[in-house]
């Protein structure tokens, strides 16, 4: 079961970000200059709409991925994508050469399998991806009430793989173990008492590289969105989680 929110207040900016996610509004999260150095647009998965998916691909421009907690990944029995590659190396030796052993900015990739909702046609249009993303969020909400068996049955009944929405899995200890956008987003949702699935998209600049933090902040200000630095979420998490 998801831990109950602790009776410890979080900073106003972090609380505002949680409120925005709950209301179906995007939040901008910058991880750190010494990590990816990227700002992601973040939404609560169960609040996904075609309009929000369009916003992410149009104003973000990066890969749109849906993060879930390690607890939900484990209960569903889902593998990391790197684990699938390792298993397949025997039949496809080329995979042993291309499988990434380490990242330049982290020790492990958070990527899992890719999914489509079974009602999708191709899975690519905004409405299709919104349906898939929202269903992942709803599955995370249903996990609070379902045992593992029915939860897995629900997952199989609703999703197919491969698909057009990559899943990301958070580290078991969240920000105590890894400080990526996956953990920042799930930690933010947990502190706010929200369903623990968030969808993220990197914001790219006109040069093709990451949008600068200053430019991302200006974008947030012009649209009335909350902008948070990873260190602010981390500090709030340390105090909240004890």
Secondary structure by P-SEA (a helix, b strand, c coil): cccccccccccaaaaaaaaaaaabbbbbbbcccccccccccccccccccaaaaaaaaaccccbbbbbbcaaaaaaaccccaaaaaaaaccccccccccccccccccccccccbbbbcccccccccaaaaaaaaaaaaaaaaacccccaaaaaaaaaacccccccbbbbbcccccccccccaaaaaaaaaaaaccccbbbbbbbbccccccccaaaaaaaaaaabbbbbcaaaaaaaaaaaac
